[in-house]
Amino acid sequence: MIVLVAVLGAQAAGRWSGFVVHLAEHSRQPGRVVLGAMLVQAVMASLAIAFGRTLAPEVTPDTRSLLLALALLVLGIGLFGRMSAPRTMPPRWSPLVAAVIGSGAIQLSDSTTLVIAAAAARSPLPWAALPGAMLGLAGAILPALLLGEREWRRLPLRAIRIGVGCAMILAGITIALSIRGLI
C-alpha cells in the first residue's frame, strides 16, 4: 500500500506525468506512450523488488524499517525541488521508443525506486509492491492524459508536490520514531 501511495503521490505532479502527457500530445499516439512508460515501470519495479528481496535477509527488521523511513524522507525532500520542463524526443523515433528511453531516464533519477526496494525488503510479500507501483503510475499519468497538457499545466503542481513531499517526510519521520518506540 505504501508503494501505491508513494508512486501515485510522487508522480501525480511529477516529471513522469509531464513527460508522458507532453509526448502523447506531440506524437498523437497516447497508447504507445503509456505502454512504454508502464513497461519501464514494470522492469524497474521488478529490479527494485529483487534488490529488496536480496537485502532483506541481510539486515534486521528495524534496519528494514529504517531504510523505508529514509527512502520516504529522500522522496519527500526531492519533491521540494523544481520540476524541469519535459523535452521531446527526436521526431524520427517511434513514440514507444521515446517513451521507454525518456521514462527510463526519469526512473533512474527518481526516488520511488528506492521506496519500492525498501518496502519490498520490509514486506513478507515483497512482490505485492509491483501492482502498487503499476497502479500508482497509472493513477498518476492517466488523469494527466485525460486533462491534456494545457489543462494539466494549469493545476497547482507546485502545491501538490509540496503537499505530497510534506506527507512523505511525515510518514518517514513517523516510521523512524516508531522503531525506537517513541511513538
Secondary structure, 3 states (H helix, E strand, C coil): CHHHHHHHHHHHCCHHHHHHHHHHHHHCCHHHHHHHHHHHHHHHHHHHHHHHHHHHHHCCHHHHHHHHHHHHHHHHHHCCCCCCCCCCCCCCCCHHHHHHHHHHHHHHCCCHHHHHHHHHHHCCCHHHHHHHHHHHHHHHHHHHHHHCHHHHHHCCHHHHHHHHHHHHHHHHHHHHHHHCCCC
